Amino acid sequence: MADLTISAQEIPGASVYGVAQVSYSVNGVAGQDYAAAVAAASLFQANAFEAECNALSAMVRLRMEKLDDLGEVLSTLNQVVAAMPTKNQQSSDTVWDPKLPRARELMAKYGMTLTLESDGSIRRDNASYAQNDVQYALDREDNDLQQDMVSIQSLFSKRDNAFSTASQLIVKVNNASQSIIANFGG
């Protein structure tokens, strides 16, 4: 987005009750009054907030994708652990599940390791470690997602306020112009 430039220049010889009159240039367009300049600034600010919202929304979508992926991994690990023998539990107990390679792939995508045996099965202790790692990552990602959502709400509120300010100023400028025209006509 291009930068907003607003400059003010005193109008030579023009004063109202001894107060010098100023003409504003907004992005190189001369002859703007103060309200038009402020309205342009408000619209610029609203568009900047909108761009920031879009970037944050993209990050939220990525976080949600990660939560979905890690939820799938945790579900697989929970099923694997539930399928392990319940009597005489040993850390070396193993179970094979066709979803384990996908779980391993998803964990690797997010920098985590799922240790499988050479036959593709998983040991009880490795499954438990992976469950803890994935649960921790899910909790952390969920907390970050909640913070991002609060930030998005704040940005949308700021954007709406900026649009509202710009709209109100534009209406006031229009009403003032109509009033001046009406006074000249009557």
C-alpha angles and dihedrals in degrees: 000000000000120000120260115238122193121176131177128214127184113239106234114239095003117116136146114213089340095310113123114236120232131208118206128212115208113196090337096312106124129205098050121144125226095265092052090049092050091046090052090049091049092050090048090050091048091052090049090052089048091054090049090050090052092051092048091046089055089053090049090053090053091049091050090050089051091049090051092049094047091045088056090050093049091049090053092048092048090052091049093050091047090053093055121101114276097200120076093000114207128186087231094059109124136200130186121216128174090227094061096088090054091047089051091050093050093048090050089051088063098040098263129124130228110191113211129183120249090264092053095256125124130230120234093243093050091048091051092049090049091048090054093047093049093045090051091049091048092051093048093047092047091052091049090048091053091051090049091051091053089050091050091051090051092049092048089051091050091046092050091049091051092050090047092051092049092048093049091049092049090051091048092050090049093048092048091050091050091048092051091048091048091050091053091049099050 
